[in-house]
Amino acid sequence: MTTERLNKLSSWMKNEGVEFCFLTSPDSVFYLSGFLSDPHERLLGLAVFQNEEPFLVCPAMEKEDAKNAGWANEIVGHSDIDNPWALVKNAIDKRGIRVEKMAIEKEHMNVERYEALLNLFPGVSFVSAEEKMRKLRLVKDEKELSIIREACALADYAIEVGCSEIQEGKTELDVLAAVEYALKKKGVTEMSFSTMVLTGANGASPHGTPGLTKIKKGDLVLFDLGVVVDGYCSDITRTVAFGDIDDKQKEIYDTVLKAQLAALEVSKPGVTCAEVDLTARNIIADAGYGEFFPHRLGHGLGISVHEYPSLTETNSLLLEKGMVFTIEPGIYVPGVAGVRIEDDVVVTDNGIEILTKFPKELQVIR
């Protein structure tokens, strides 16, 4: 599979007249090589050419890991006292390639590394590799979908655990710790992002930080979390009630649920991302909460927890079979409450498959 992906990238390079593509984001390196690494400050990169053998650049201590991950081509390992750029230049010179046009991930490349490449290849022109990588990763194959389904099942389990942990007087961090501990016992080593458990008015911050706020009766409790399985992410949000909630909280919840269900219903091949977003956004606006829905409806999901497509009201991209993304409308009223309901979905031949299964009808924890 990685060979097929590399061949697609090489074909694009030929069409664009790009002699050398150097990818440095761990996600892109993983997608094209099968090697998943967090190199910290050390150089990680994948060098791809039109016709020559690609090579992987990584810390020398990770060379065996790269081989064990299935990378069968050259590996340029560097120690902490090496100049990795000299090693990269030697590997390119060995291939006899004159580099005049290079593709890099401009959003990931920092200035120091950009300048290092300029020093290696004076006069080189740079093009962005992001758009091509986004297109390659946009549609998931069956192996990827199988892994994402497993990640989603674990996310469902995490919400179940979280609901069972809600008690009077427990803090947000108490519940969060219990959720992540339960996942560790299932073999989960990494979350997709920092887990959120937010209670009461704290839920009105879309990206709130859990703390020592205690859960009390009458609160809405918002969970937003995801699990990484074999390099692929899930991402789910559920909002539940602890005891009876007031009419305003219930109205907010019902509006978000109505918007989310409508967006799920309209999603199918040939529909634009904009139409899906606006389906939910218009329902929330018509209910008088438009100003309290401040973010896009959803985002692509895969190796990155946020990737393409982006479901915004201005994105004319058509949905197609194999795309995986979230649908997550929310209403956040400062000082009152926040509600978000999020599912992960994959586009099928004539609709979608909803990958996250935890119930969305308001769950009341007694």
N, C-alpha and C positions, 0 to 999 in steps of 0.2 A: 504493500500500500504506500509506504514512504517513497518507493521508487517511482510509482505513478505520479505522486504529488510533485516530486522533484522534476520529473519530465515536463509536467505542465508549467512549472515555473521557468524551466529552461526554454521552452517554446515561446513563452511570453518575452523572455530576454532577447531571443532572436528577432522577434517581431519589432521590438523596441530599440534594437541596436545596443543593448546593454551587455558589456563584456563580463562584468563581475557584479554579483549580488551578495551583499554581506548583511545577514540578518542577525540581530543581537538581542531581540526580546526572547526570554525563555519560552514563551508560548509558541512563537514561530519556530524556534529551534526544535521544540518538542513535536510540533505538528509535522515537520518535514524529516525528522531524524528518529523519532521515538525516544529520544533521550530527554528526560525531565530533570532540570537542575535549577537550584537557586545559588548562583555563583557569588552572591553578595557583591563586593566591589571588584571582584576579579573578572577578566574578560571571558565572555562566552559568546561564541558566534558560529554561524554556519555560512561557509563560502560556497556559492553555487555559480556555475559557468554555463555557457551555451552548450559546449560539447565535452569539456574536460571533467574528470572525476571531482566531485565536491569534497570538501574537507570540513571537519569539525574542529573548532578551537575551544578548549576548555582547560580549567586547572588540571595540572598533571595528576593530582590526587584523585581525579574523577575519571581518568581514562578507562579503567576497568569497568566502572559503572556504565559508561557510554557503550562499551563493547557488549556488556551484559544486557543492555537495553535493545540491542540488535543492530547498532550502527556498524556496518562492515567496511566502510570506506576509511580513508586516512583520518587520523586524529592527531592534531597538533596540540600537545600538552605543554603547559608552561608552569614553571615553578614561581614562587614568590620573589625570586631574585632575577628572573628572566625579563627581557623586554618582549612582551608577547607580539608587538607589532612587527619587530624584526623577523620573528618566526612566521608571521602571516605573509610578509613580503617574500621570504625565501620560498614558501610553499607556492605562491603565485608565480614567481620567477621560474621555478622548476617546471611549471606547466607552459612556459613560453608565451604568456598572454600579455599583450599590451593593453592596459586599462585606460580608456578615454572616457567612458560613460559607466557610472556605477549606480546601482540601486541600493538604497539603505532605508531603514525604518526611521523616517525623520522625526516621528513623534517620540521614539524611544532613544534615539542617538543623542548623547550629551555633547556639549561643545568640545570638551577635552578629546573625546574619541573622534569627533568630526575633524578636528585639527590634526590629529595623528594620521588620519587617512589622507588628508591634504598633503601632509609631509611625505607620505609614502608615494603618492601619485600626483605630483604637481600638475596643475592645469586640468585635472579631472573634473567632469561635470557630474552632478548628482541628480537622480530622479527618485521619487518616492516609491517604495515597495509596498506601502501599506494597502493601497487600493487593490492590488493583485492578491495580496495575502487575505484580505477580507473576502474577496470573491471566492478564493479557494476554500476558505473555512466556512462560508455561508451555509452551504448545504451539507448536512451530516450524512455519513454512510451508516449502514446497519450496525457495524461494530461500535461506532461512536454512540448511536442511539441506545444500544444495549447498555453501555456504561452509564449514560445519562439517566436511563430508567432506574438503574440501581441506586444512583446518587439521589434521585427523587424519592425513592422508597425510603431511604434512610432519613431524608428530610421530613417525610410524613411521620416517621417514627419519632423524630426529635420533637415535633409539635405535640404528639401524643404524650410524650414524657413531660414536656413543659406544662401541659394542662393538668396532668396528675400531680404536679408539684405545687400548684397554686394553693396557698393557704394564707389566712389572716396573719399579718405580721412578718411574713417572709419578704426579703428584699428582692429587687430585680436581679441582683447578682447571685443571691441564693438559688433562684430558679435557673438562671443561666448556667451556673456551675453544675447543677444536677443534670441538665440537658447534655452538656458537653462530656460529663463523666460517663453518662449512659452510652453516648456514642463511642467514646474511647473503648468501652467494654465490647462494643460491636466491631472494633478494629479500625475505626475512623481515626486517621492521623492528622487530618487538616480540615478546617472549615473553609468555605468559599470566601468568607469575609468575617469581620468581627460580629459575632452573634449579638442580636438586639433582643432584649426583653424590656419593654417600657410599659409603665403602669400609669393610669389616670392621665393627668395633663401632660406628662412626659411624652406620651404617644403623639402629641401634636407637633413634635419635631421629627420630620421625616427621616433624618439621620441622627437621631438622639443617641446619647451614650448611657448605657445602663449604669446604675449606681446603687446607693444604699436606701433609695426610696422604698418604703414598705407598702405592700399590696393591702388594700382595704376593700371591704364590701362596697359594691356600687361602682367599682373601677372597671374600665375596659383595659385589658392587658394585650399588648401587641407583641407578637413574636415575628422576627425577620431573621432567617438563617439559611445556610446552605452547607452542603457537604461535598467534599472532593473525593472522587473515586477514580483511581487510575488516571489522574490528570484532568478529569472533567468535573464540572460544577453543577450543582443544583441550587435553587434559590426559591424559597417559599415564604409567604407572609400570611399569618392568620391573626385575627383579632377576636378575642373571646371576652365574655362578661364574667366577672366574679360577683355572683349574687345578682340581685335585680338592678337594672340600670334605668335611668330616667328616660322620658319621652324624647328628649333632644338627642341623647346618645343613640337611642334606637333608630331615630329618623336618619341620623348620619350613617349608621351601619347599613340600614336597608337601602339607602341611596347608593352607597359604594357597591353593595352586592348586586343591585340591579344593573349598574353600569358595567360591572365585571362580567356578569352573565351575558349581557348584550354584546360586549366586545368578543367574547368567546364564540358566540353564535354567528357573528358576521365573518369570522376569520376562516379563509379558505384560499386555495390557489387563485391568482388573478386579482385579488382584492389588494388595494394599496395599504401600506403601513398607515398612511394618513387617515384612511377611512376607518380603520380599526380604532385608532386613537380618538378620532372625533365622535365615533359612536358612543364611547364611554364619556368623553369630555362633555358632550352636549347634554347627556342625561344629568350629569352633576351640575352643570351650569343652569339647566332648566329648574333644578330643585333649589337654586339659590346659593349654591356652594362653589361656583366657578372659581372665585378668587382663592379658595382654600384647597385647590388641586394644582400645585405649583410645578409638577414635574411631568415628564413624558409618560405615556402609558406603559411602556415596556422596553426591553432591550434584548438583544441576542444573547445566547447562552451557549457555552461550550467549554473550551480550554480556559478561556477568560470568563469571569462571572458577568462582565459587561463587554459584549462584542456586537458585531453587526447581525441583524438589522436594528436600527433605532426606530422605535415606534413613536413618531412625533406627528403632529398635525400638518407638517410641511413635507413629509417624506413620501415621494411618489413611487418608491420601490414596490414592485409587485411581489406578493407572497408566492412562494413556490414550494413544492413538495420537498421535505427534508430540512426546511428551516426550523430552528429551535429558538424560542424566545419566551419572555415573560409577558403576562398581562396583569398589571398591578395598579389599578386606580386607587386613589386615596383622598380622604378629606381630613384636613388638619386645622382645627379651630383652636387658636391659642387660648390657654387657660381653661379649656373645656375638655377636649378629647381628640385623639387621632385614630382613624380607622384606615387600614390598608388591607386589601385582599389580593394575594398574588398566587398565580399558578404558572408552571412551566408547561409549554405546549410544543408539539411538533406538527407541522403542516403535513397532511396526508393527501391522497388523490382528490378528495372532494370536501375536505374540512380540516379538522385538527384532532389530534389525540391529546387529551389532557394527562400530563405525566405525574402531576402531584394530586393525590387523592383525598387528603384529609378534608372532612366535611366543611362546607362554607356557610351553611345555615348557622345562625348565631348559636354558638355553644355557650351555655350558662353553667358555670362551675359553682356548685353549692358547697 
